[in-house]
């Protein structure tokens, strides 16, 4: 294979370019822009002036697409938050049920009796009595 080298022109043959000449030269379209122009002009429908005329509509459609994408991301995040909240609610409901059943079990008379047995307290065998206080004062 041959080695890549850069040929240098002798200084006397090198063209001198001034900035004025560079400014006057029109820019040549690149290959990509030519391909794009050819692609858009497949059926002869689009030309440069029509594309320029349609630019506000194209920008409007682009903004709508961006809003659509942002809305879908927002909806997905909202769905994830809702599912997280539902799972948290299920866990708390299960915790509430287990705690309330534990409380009901511990407050049964037989369980209370077992709990206070080591303290030498005993259950009352006599029924409860109602205390009535009669006052002699007249109500005004």
SEVO-788171 format. One record per atom (N, C-alpha, C, O): residue in three letters; y, x, z. Coordinates in pm, whole numbers, padded with zeros to 5 digits, always signed. Each point is the difference from the previous one (the first is absolute). Layout:
BEGIN
ALAYXZ
...
***
This chain:
BEGIN
UNK-00118+00083+00000
UNK+00118-00083+00000
UNK+00123+00087+00000
UNK+00000+00114+00046
UNK+00103-00172-00099
UNK+00125+00078-00004
UNK+00080-00024+00126
UNK-00013-00103+00066
UNK+00092+00196-00035
UNK+00082-00006+00120
UNK+00132-00070-00032
UNK+00060+00026-00104
UNK-00016-00114+00191
UNK+00127-00069-00020
UNK+00115+00094+00030
UNK+00007+00062+00106
UNK+00080-00052-00199
UNK+00118+00085+00019
UNK+00123-00074-00048
UNK-00010-00093-00079
UNK+00122+00134+00127
UNK+00126-00059-00041
UNK+00070+00100-00091
UNK+00020+00116+00035
UNK+00014-00165-00152
UNK+00071+00087-00092
UNK+00147-00004+00033
UNK+00059-00105+00022
UNK-00003+00219-00020
UNK+00144+00007+00023
UNK+00069+00040-00129
UNK-00044+00091-00070
UNK+00150-00160+00041
UNK+00077+00033-00120
UNK+00094+00115+00034
UNK+00050+00011+00112
UNK-00028+00073-00209
UNK+00100+00104+00026
UNK+00135-00066+00028
UNK+00028-00109-00049
UNK+00052+00175+00127
UNK+00126-00059+00044
UNK+00093-00033-00115
UNK+00075-00098+00007
UNK-00078+00176-00110
UNK+00090-00027-00112
UNK-00044-00123-00079
UNK+00084-00064-00063
UNK-00216+00030+00064
UNK-00048-00116-00074
UNK-00003-00127+00086
UNK-00010-00110-00054
UNK+00019+00124+00187
UNK-00009-00115+00089
UNK+00120-00091-00022
UNK+00114+00048-00002
UNK-00137-00177-00016
UNK+00114-00091-00020
UNK+00076-00019+00130
UNK-00058-00012+00108
UNK+00185+00011-00121
UNK+00084-00021+00118
UNK+00036-00148+00006
UNK+00058-00054-00095
UNK-00093-00011+00205
UNK+00028-00142+00016
UNK+00110-00016+00103
UNK-00006+00057+00108
UNK+00102-00130-00142
UNK+00107-00026+00096
UNK-00023-00137+00062
UNK-00078-00080-00052
UNK+00146+00054+00160
UNK-00016-00130+00066
UNK+00058-00111-00085
UNK-00042-00115+00014
UNK+00136+00144-00100
UNK+00059-00102-00087
UNK-00102-00049-00101
UNK-00008-00119-00031
UNK-00070+00212-00022
UNK-00101-00039-00097
UNK-00110-00084+00066
UNK-00051-00095-00060
UNK+00015+00130+00184
UNK-00101-00078+00071
UNK+00048-00141+00025
UNK-00078-00095-00009
UNK+00203+00079+00040
UNK+00054-00132+00029
UNK+00006-00085-00125
UNK-00015-00122+00008
UNK+00037+00183-00124
UNK+00013-00075-00124
UNK-00136-00042-00057
UNK-00007-00097-00075
UNK-00099+00168+00110
UNK-00132-00032-00053
UNK-00048-00134+00056
UNK+00002-00020+00122
UNK-00044-00069-00207
UNK-00058-00123+00053
UNK-00140+00029+00054
UNK-00073+00082-00056
UNK+00037-00148+00163
UNK-00132+00022+00059
UNK-00105-00068-00086
UNK+00016-00115-00041
UNK-00122+00189+00014
UNK-00109-00055-00079
UNK-00092-00079+00092
UNK-00026+00042+00113
UNK-00022-00154-00161
UNK-00093-00078+00084
UNK-00131+00077+00020
UNK-00047+00070-00089
UNK-00008-00086+00207
UNK-00126+00068+00032
UNK-00117-00079-00057
UNK+00017-00112-00048
UNK-00134+00172+00054
UNK-00119-00067-00052
UNK-00031-00127+00077
UNK-00039-00102-00058
UNK+00057+00110+00191
UNK-00032-00118+00081
UNK+00091-00117-00035
UNK-00045-00115-00009
UNK+00172+00144-00010
UNK+00092-00110-00032
UNK-00030-00056-00139
UNK+00014-00120-00023
UNK-00056+00208-00069
UNK-00037-00050-00132
UNK-00123-00090+00008
UNK-00006-00105-00064
UNK-00093+00149+00145
UNK-00121-00081+00015
UNK+00032-00135+00063
UNK-00052-00103-00042
UNK+00140+00104+00145
UNK+00037-00126+00065
UNK+00071-00091-00099
UNK-00026-00121-00004
UNK+00116+00179-00075
UNK+00073-00081-00097
UNK-00097-00059-00103
UNK+00012-00117-00037
UNK-00108+00199-00008
UNK-00099-00049-00094
UNK-00087-00110+00062
UNK-00034-00098-00066
UNK+00000+00117+00194
UNK-00082-00099+00070
UNK+00074-00133+00014
UNK-00058-00106-00021
UNK+00185+00113+00057
UNK+00078-00124+00016
UNK+00028-00067-00133
UNK+00019-00122-00006
UNK-00015+00199-00100
UNK+00033-00056-00130
UNK-00125-00024-00085
UNK+00002+00016-00122
UNK-00111-00054+00188
UNK-00127-00020-00070
UNK+00013-00109-00106
UNK-00041+00020-00114
UNK+00096-00132+00152
UNK+00010-00112-00093
UNK+00139-00013-00060
UNK+00030-00097-00070
UNK+00055+00193+00096
UNK+00136-00007-00051
UNK+00086-00097+00079
UNK+00106-00042-00047
UNK-00151+00006+00166
UNK+00072-00098+00080
UNK+00113+00065+00078
UNK+00111-00053+00009
UNK-00140+00170+00049
UNK+00098+00064+00086
UNK+00074+00110-00076
UNK-00060+00081-00070
UNK+00187-00080+00085
UNK+00077+00116-00041
UNK+00090+00038+00118
UNK+00001-00068+00103
UNK+00073+00172-00118
UNK+00077+00054+00113
UNK+00100-00102+00054
UNK+00015-00012+00122
UNK+00050-00059-00208
UNK+00103-00095+00043
UNK-00061-00119+00076
UNK+00059-00050+00096
UNK-00176+00007-00140
UNK-00064-00110+00071
UNK-00045+00043+00139
UNK+00010-00078+00095
UNK-00058+00199-00081
UNK-00043+00050+00130
UNK+00120+00010+00093
UNK-00010-00035+00118
UNK+00123+00082-00171
UNK+00121+00010+00082
UNK+00046-00139+00042
UNK+00044-00019+00114
UNK-00054-00079-00204
UNK+00038-00137+00034
UNK-00090-00058+00108
UNK+00046-00075+00087
UNK-00174+00109-00092
UNK-00096-00055+00094
UNK-00005+00076+00133
UNK-00075-00038+00090
UNK+00151+00143-00075
UNK-00006+00083+00121
UNK+00026-00080+00129
UNK-00073+00021+00097
UNK+00172-00112-00089
UNK+00016-00077+00125
UNK-00124-00083+00033
UNK-00039-00009+00116
UNK-00022-00050-00216
UNK-00122-00078+00024
UNK-00114+00089+00048
UNK-00075-00036+00090
UNK+00063+00153-00151
UNK-00105+00095+00040
UNK+00021+00043+00144
UNK-00096+00008+00077
UNK+00220+00020-00040
UNK+00029+00037+00139
UNK-00030-00115+00096
UNK-00053+00022+00109
UNK+00088-00144-00150
UNK-00028-00117+00083
UNK-00151-00016+00023
UNK-00044-00026+00112
UNK-00034+00041-00218
UNK-00145-00011+00013
UNK-00055+00111+00089
UNK-00092-00022+00079
UNK+00149+00142-00091
UNK-00043+00112+00084
UNK+00027-00030+00147
UNK-00085+00027+00085
UNK+00202-00082-00055
UNK+00033-00036+00138
UNK-00095-00108+00051
UNK-00044+00006+00115
UNK+00012-00104-00198
UNK-00096-00104+00040
UNK-00137+00059+00031
UNK-00065-00040+00096
UNK+00022+00135-00177
UNK-00130+00064+00023
UNK+00002+00075+00133
UNK-00097-00006+00075
UNK+00206+00076-00047
UNK+00011+00072+00128
UNK-00003-00096+00118
UNK-00065+00028+00101
UNK+00134-00141-00112
UNK-00004-00100+00107
UNK-00141-00056+00017
UNK-00044-00024+00113
UNK-00026+00003-00223
UNK-00137-00051+00006
UNK-00091+00097+00073
UNK-00081-00040+00083
UNK+00094+00168-00114
UNK-00081+00102+00066
UNK+00033+00007+00149
UNK-00090+00006+00083
UNK+00220-00007-00051
UNK+00040+00005+00141
UNK-00050-00122+00076
UNK-00043+00011+00114
UNK+00048-00127-00178
UNK-00047-00123+00064
UNK-00150+00007+00027
UNK-00046-00046+00105
UNK-00030+00102-00197
UNK-00145+00010+00023
UNK-00031+00096+00115
UNK-00089-00027+00080
UNK+00163+00139-00072
UNK-00020+00091+00113
UNK+00036-00068+00132
UNK-00071+00016+00099
UNK+00179-00093-00098
UNK+00042-00072+00121
UNK-00106-00102+00041
UNK-00031-00014+00118
UNK-00024-00059-00216
UNK-00100-00102+00030
UNK-00127+00065+00056
UNK-00060-00052+00094
UNK+00018+00165-00150
UNK-00119+00068+00051
UNK+00021+00047+00143
UNK-00090-00012+00084
UNK+00208+00066-00056
UNK+00029+00046+00137
UNK+00002-00118+00097
UNK-00049+00011+00112
UNK+00106-00123-00156
UNK+00004-00118+00084
UNK-00141-00053+00028
UNK-00029-00041+00113
UNK-00057+00042-00212
UNK-00139-00044+00019
UNK-00071+00091+00100
UNK-00074-00048+00086
UNK+00097+00180-00098
UNK-00062+00093+00097
UNK+00050-00028+00141
UNK-00079+00002+00095
UNK+00209-00029-00080
UNK+00054-00031+00133
UNK-00060-00129+00055
UNK-00031-00008+00119
UNK+00016-00093-00203
UNK-00057-00127+00044
UNK-00144+00020+00045
UNK-00040-00054+00104
UNK-00039+00129-00179
UNK-00139+00026+00038
UNK-00008+00077+00131
UNK-00087-00026+00083
UNK+00177+00122-00065
UNK+00003+00077+00124
UNK+00032-00092+00118
UNK-00062+00011+00106
UNK+00158-00100-00124
UNK+00036-00094+00106
UNK-00114-00096+00031
UNK-00025-00032+00116
UNK-00046-00015-00219
UNK-00115-00089+00022
UNK-00108+00069+00082
UNK-00056-00058+00092
UNK+00027+00183-00127
UNK-00102+00074+00075
UNK+00042+00022+00145
UNK-00081-00012+00092
UNK+00208+00043-00072
UNK+00052+00018+00135
UNK-00011-00130+00080
UNK-00036+00001+00118
UNK+00067-00114-00184
UNK-00010-00130+00066
UNK-00145-00032+00038
UNK-00026-00052+00108
UNK-00068+00083-00197
UNK-00142-00023+00031
UNK-00043+00083+00121
UNK-00071-00049+00088
UNK+00113+00175-00084
UNK-00036+00086+00113
UNK+00059-00054+00131
UNK-00068-00003+00103
UNK+00192-00040-00107
UNK+00062-00052+00122
UNK-00062-00132+00044
UNK-00014-00024+00119
UNK-00023-00060-00214
UNK-00065-00127+00034
UNK-00136+00028+00067
UNK-00035-00065+00098
UNK-00040+00160-00152
UNK-00130+00035+00059
UNK+00020+00058+00140
UNK-00078-00029+00091
UNK+00181+00110-00074
UNK+00029+00056+00133
UNK+00038-00110+00098
UNK-00042+00003+00116
UNK+00122-00101-00161
UNK+00039-00112+00087
UNK-00122-00080+00042
UNK-00014-00035+00118
UNK-00074+00005-00212
UNK-00119-00080+00032
UNK-00089+00073+00100
UNK-00049-00060+00095
UNK+00028+00189-00117
UNK-00086+00075+00093
UNK+00065+00011+00138
UNK-00069-00010+00101
UNK+00199+00029-00097
UNK+00068+00009+00130
UNK-00003-00133+00074
UNK-00022-00003+00121
UNK+00045-00108-00193
UNK-00001-00131+00066
UNK-00141-00037+00048
UNK-00014-00061+00106
UNK-00088+00097-00182
UNK-00136-00030+00046
UNK-00036+00085+00122
UNK-00068-00047+00091
UNK+00114+00172-00089
UNK-00021+00085+00117
UNK+00069-00058+00123
UNK-00056+00000+00110
UNK+00179-00050-00128
UNK+00073-00061+00112
UNK-00072-00125+00050
UNK-00012-00020+00120
UNK-00035-00065-00212
UNK-00072-00121+00041
UNK-00127+00036+00077
UNK-00034-00068+00097
UNK-00035+00171-00140
UNK-00122+00042+00068
UNK+00031+00052+00141
UNK-00071-00032+00095
UNK+00175+00111-00083
UNK+00032+00059+00131
UNK+00058-00100+00100
UNK-00007+00023+00120
UNK+00064-00132-00169
UNK+00059-00098+00092
UNK-00096-00112+00038
UNK+00041-00094+00069
UNK-00165+00100-00111
UNK-00099-00098+00045
UNK-00023+00019+00149
UNK+00010+00110+00053
UNK-00041-00219+00013
UNK-00015+00003+00146
UNK-00110+00097+00043
UNK+00016+00071+00099
UNK-00124-00068-00172
UNK-00110+00088+00038
UNK+00039+00147-00017
UNK-00039+00084+00082
UNK+00116-00052-00186
UNK+00043+00139-00022
UNK+00103+00043+00104
UNK-00001+00114+00046
UNK+00089-00207-00009
UNK+00099+00032+00104
UNK-00072+00027+00132
UNK+00037+00091+00073
UNK-00138-00170-00043
UNK-00079+00019+00122
UNK-00065+00137+00001
UNK+00001+00069+00102
UNK-00059-00029-00216
UNK-00062+00132-00008
UNK+00104+00112+00017
UNK-00030+00104+00057
UNK+00150-00127-00107
UNK+00103+00103+00007
UNK+00051+00020+00142
UNK+00027+00113+00042
UNK-00013-00224+00034
UNK+00056+00012+00135
UNK-00106+00024+00107
UNK+00035+00017+00117
UNK-00162-00016-00151
UNK-00108+00022+00097
UNK+00012+00134+00073
UNK-00021+00002+00121
UNK+00055+00110-00186
UNK+00013+00127+00073
UNK+00116+00000+00100
UNK+00003+00086+00089
UNK+00090-00178-00101
UNK+00114-00004+00091
UNK-00029-00086+00125
UNK+00090-00021+00081
UNK-00208-00025-00065
UNK-00042-00085+00112
UNK+00076-00132+00003
UNK+00024-00055+00107
UNK+00012+00005-00221
UNK+00059-00133-00010
UNK-00108-00095-00048
UNK-00085+00035-00081
UNK+00093-00159+00135
UNK-00103-00097-00038
UNK+00066-00124-00059
UNK+00117-00029+00024
UNK-00196-00040-00100
UNK+00046-00120-00065
UNK+00009-00113+00102
UNK-00085-00011+00088
UNK+00187-00073-00101
UNK+00017-00114+00091
UNK-00103-00107-00034
UNK-00023-00032-00116
UNK-00038-00025+00223
UNK-00101-00103-00021
UNK+00060-00138+00022
UNK-00054-00099-00049
UNK+00162+00090+00120
UNK+00064-00130+00029
UNK+00088-00039-00119
UNK+00059+00085-00067
UNK-00053-00216+00043
UNK+00086-00045-00110
UNK+00147+00015+00037
UNK+00035+00010+00118
UNK+00047-00008-00215
UNK+00142+00016+00023
UNK+00057-00128+00059
UNK-00047-00110-00027
UNK+00153+00128+00111
UNK+00065-00115+00062
UNK+00144-00005-00047
UNK+00063+00103-00028
UNK-00013-00225+00019
UNK+00136-00019-00043
UNK+00089-00009+00123
UNK-00030-00076+00093
UNK+00138+00151-00092
UNK+00093-00001+00113
UNK+00117-00090-00038
UNK+00064+00018-00104
UNK-00038-00118+00191
UNK+00110-00093-00024
UNK+00098+00012+00115
UNK-00041-00008+00115
UNK+00168+00028-00142
UNK+00103+00010+00103
UNK+00084-00126-00008
UNK+00054-00035-00105
UNK-00044-00033+00221
UNK+00079-00121+00007
UNK+00130+00035+00073
UNK-00003+00055+00110
UNK+00110-00086-00169
UNK+00128+00028+00066
UNK+00059-00131+00052
UNK-00018-00106-00061
UNK+00089+00114+00174
UNK+00059-00118+00063
UNK+00138-00029-00052
UNK+00056-00106+00029
UNK-00001+00194-00102
UNK+00136-00021-00052
UNK-00001-00098-00115
UNK-00092-00003-00081
UNK+00199-00078+00077
UNK+00012-00096-00108
UNK+00067+00069-00121
UNK+00086+00087+00015
UNK-00128-00127-00125
UNK+00059+00056-00122
UNK+00126-00074-00032
UNK+00004-00123+00013
UNK+00095+00188-00053
UNK+00128-00063-00036
UNK+00007-00036-00143
UNK+00101-00054-00045
***
